[in-house]
Amino acid sequence: MQPPPGRQREGEPTIDDVAAAAGVSIRTVSRVLNKSPKVNAETRLRIEAAIAKLRFRPSLRARGLAMRRSFLIGLIHNDRNALVLDSIQRGIVALTAARGYEVIVHPTPVQPDAAIADVLAFVERSRVDGLVVLPPISGLDGLAAALGEAQVPAVALSSVPIDGFTGSIVSNEREAGALVARHLLGLGHRRLGIVNGPADVSSAQQRRLGFLEEVSRHGGAEVAEAPGDYDFPSGVTAAEHLLGLRGRPTGIFAANDIMAAGVLKVAARRRIAVPSELSVVGFDGSILTRMLTPALTSVLRPFGEMAAAAAEQLIARIEGREPPPPFQAALEIVAAETTGPAPT
């Protein structure tokens, strides 16, 4: 049986015990637990020392009832890439745990009407204090407005700025696509290929545009394109097409690491040496880059930092504090073993 709100399980230290050990009132302990600035530094340190010594764990439910908050944050996604989602979850959980919040991960459909209804129902059911919304859901028309109307604080991760959310963390994936083009062109590659992501996903289109624009600016290079769906089978299918072309590409950009793994599989099957005959670049900088042989060159996205920054921004809004300065997600190429000079 669960103890009543505010009461710890038998044998566990209570807020009364902490107050007694620190020589302060229960209200003062409560202020420290809720990160109130109305406690001087010496008293705060004494209370924190008592909490650590007693191994006191505050009741989340009791705090919620007292402050009319749930101390729950929803993470909304439709990301089939488990490697990316894992990095994001680790980043957001590390931050929220330090701030006294828990995270509920909620997958939602990508169709706009169904997604909006699903997210609003989730908020009502779970009583979360706010949301961190991942792409492609964050880019759905009408979602930000619906959350605003429902007075639900929400911070979006996206590849382009989105109006209507409480806040946003933007990564310039168009520039990242250009970075890949410059990397391959700088190695002397003039026959290029790109395995695109889904046509209806903004991040995929931003990567494609940046890559193609940079190739066009450079001049003297050609690009063959193949569709992809951010999964391994589509990477394999796209690579079969690109590597089967007469005058096949010597450098291929796959719009995520999983599709890049598909390209490497086809190259191995066709006995095309990487990187002496073919250079391959992925996108995400996931753990997969280090698991593949040869190790994959990829664009590193700091998912953990981005997720933590989104949670920090959201919690500041929930608690009525000034949000931290805008977080600039720096994307960079981590050159590994799958890129080298173009074959002569």
N, C-alpha and C positions, 0 to 999 in steps of 0.2 A: 504493500500500500504506500502511495506517495504521501509525504508529510504535507500538512496544510501550507498554503502560500506563506512565505516568510519564515517558516520553521525548518531547520535543518534535520537531517536524519539523526536518529539517536546515536550519541557518541561523537558526532561531528561538532567542531567549534562553531559558535554562533557569533553574530554581530555584537551581542552583549559581551561575549568573551573577549573579542578584539577591543571593544571600548574599555573594558576593565583593565586589560593588559597594558593599554596605551595611556590609561588615566584620562580619558576624554569621554564626552557624551556619545550616545549612539548616533545622534544627528551629525556630529562631526565626522564619525567614521563613514556615514552614508555619503557625506559631501565628498570625501576622498574617493570612495568607490565610484561616484558619479562624475569624478574629475572636475569638481567645482573649484573655481579659483579663490573661493572665500576661506581658504585654509592656509595658514602661514607655513613656510617651508619646513621649519623645525617640527611642528606638529604633524605635518604630512609624513615626514620621514619616520617619526615615531610610530605612527599608525601602520605604515607600510612594513616596518620591521615586525610589528605584532602580527600582521596578516601572514607574513612569511614564516615566522616562528610557529604560529598555530596551524599553518597550512589551511587557512580559511578560504573557502570557495563561496562567493556570494550566490544566492539563489536568483537565477535569471528571471524566473517567474515572479518572484517577490519584487524585484527591481522594476519589472514591467508594470505590475499592478500599481506600484507606488508612483511611477512617473508617467503612466498611461502610454507606455511604449512596449513593444514586444522584444526589442533588442535582437530582431531577426532581419536579415537582409536577403533579398532574393537575387539569384544570379540567373538571368534569362538567356537562353541560348537555343540555337538550332545548328550546332556544330558537330558534324560527323567525324571530325578529326580529333580522335581521343588524345593524341599527343599535345595538341594545342590546348584543348580544354583542361588537361591535367595541369599544364603550366599556369594557366589562368586561375584555376581553383587554388593552387598552392599559394599564389601571390595574394589573392583576396582573403583566403583563410588566415594566413599569417598576420595580415594587418587587422582584420576584424577581431580575431582572438585577442590581440593586444589591446583592443579598444573595448572589449567586453561584449562583443556581438557574435552571433552565430550566423551561418550561411545556409540557405536552402537553395539547392540547384534545381532549376525547373526547365526542362526542354519544352519547346513550344513549336507548333506548326509554322511554316514559313509563309503560308497564304495570308494576306493582310487581314481580311475580315475574321478568319478563324483565329489568327494570332492575337489580335486585339481582344477578342472575347475571352480567349484562353488566359491571357495575362491578367486581365481585370478580374476574372474568376479566381485565379491563383492568389492575387493580392487580397481579395475579400476572404478567401478560405484560410490563408496562412497568417493574415494580419501582420505581414512584414512592414517594417518602418520605411523601407525604400528599396529600390532596385538598381542593380548594375545590369545593363542590357548589352549583349554582344551582337556583332554583325553575324548574319545578315538581318536579324530581327530589328536591330536598332535603326536600320534604314527603311523600314516599312512605312509607307504613307499612312498618316493618321494615328500612329501609335503614340508619338510624343504628345499630340494634342489630347488624345484620350486619357493619358496618364495625368496631364496637366489639369484637365477637367475634373478628374477623380482626386486631385490633390495628392498624388503619389510622387514623392521625390524620386527622380531617376537620373542616373548618369550613364551616358552612352559611350561605348568604344566604337570607333568608326574610322574609315579611311578618308572621309571628307567631313567638314563641319556640318552639323545637323541642328537646325533651329528647333526650339520647343522643349528640349530636355532641361533638367535642372543644371546639368553640366555635361561636359564631354571630354574624352581623351582621344585625340586625333593622331593617327600615324600617317605620314605622307608616303603612301604606297606608290603614287605616281612617280615621285622622285626615286623611290627604291627601284622601280622598273627601269628607270633611266640609268641608275647605278649599274645594274646588270648589263645593260647594253654597252656602257662605257668599259666595263671589265672585259667583256668578250672582244669588243672592237680593239681595245688596247693590247690584246694578245694576238692581234692580227687576223681574227676571224672575219670573213666577208660573206660566207654562206651561213645564215643563221636560221634557227627554227624556234618557235615558241609553242608550248603546250598551254593553252588558255584554261582558266577556271570557268565556272558556270557563267553564262551570258547574263543572268539576272542578278548576279552578286557584284556589288559596287567595288569591293576590294579587288576582285579579279579583273574588272575592266580598268581600274586605275593602274594596275601593274602592266597590263597590256598597252595602254595608251602611253605610259611613260617609256616603255621599251621601244615601241614603234616610233615615237617622236624623236627619241635620241638617235636611233638608227637613221632616220630621215635627215636629221640635222647633220649627221656625220657624212652621209653620201657614200656611194660606191659599194654599198652592201645590199644584199637581198634577204628577205625574210619569208619563210614558209610557215603557215599557221596550221594548227590542228586543235580541234575542240577537246576540252577535258571537263571533268566534273569533281575535281579535288579528291579523287580516289585512285587507288592503285590500278584497277582494271582500265580506267580511262587513260591513265598514263601509258600503260602498255599498248593500248590501241592507237593512241596518238603517235607513239614512237615507231610502231610498225609502219604507219603512214609516212612519217618524216624520213625515217632511215631507209625506206624503200624507194624514195625519189631518185631520179637520175640527177646527179650532182647534189647528193644529199648534204644536209647541213653539217658543218664541222663544229658548230657551237649551238647548244639547245638550252633555252630557258624554260623550265617547268614552273608553273605558277604556285606550286607548293612542293614540299619535300617528298610527300607520298607519291605524287605523280613523277617526280624526278627519279624515285626508286624504280618506277615502272620503265622509265627510259633506260636506266642502267641495266635492267634485266634483259631488255630487248637487245641492247648493244652487246651484252655478253653472249646472248644466244646467236647473234649474227657474227660473233668473233670480231667486233669492232673495238679496238683498244682504246681505253679511256685512261689518260687524257691525250695520248699521242695522236689518235685519229679523230677523237670526238671529245669536246668539252661539254660538261653538263653543270648547270646552276639550278639550285632549288630555291625555295622561299619559305621562311619561318624560322630557320635555325633550330629546329627541334632536335631532340635526343637522337632521332633517326640518322642525322648527319654523321654521328660518330659510330653508329652501329653498322653502317654500310661499308663495304670494301669495293673500291677505294672510298675513303671518307669524302662526303659530299660538300662541295662549295655551296654556300647558301646565304641568303639575306637573313640576318639575325633580327628578329623582332623581340624586344624585351617584354614578353608577355607578363611575367611576374610583376615587373615594375609598373607596367600599365594598369594591371588589375588592382594592385595596391593603391596606386594613385587615384583610380576611380573610386575605390572604397573610402579612401581618406576624404575625397571631395564630397562624397555622399554623406558620410557620417557628420562632417562639419555642417552641412545643410540641415540634416535631421536635428542636430543639437543647437541650431541657431547660431553657429559660430561663423566667422569669416572663413571662406574656403581657402585652401593653400593656393599659391601661384600656379598658373596653368602648367601642366606637365607636357614637355616636348619629348615625344617618343623618337629617339634617334635610331634610324635603321642603318645597318652597315653590312657590307659583304664580308663574310669570313671565308677567306680562300683556303681550301683544303686540297684534296688530291684529285678532284675531278675536272680541274681546269688547267690548261697549259697552252703554249703557243700553237697557233694554227699549223696544221701539217703543210709542208711545202710540196 
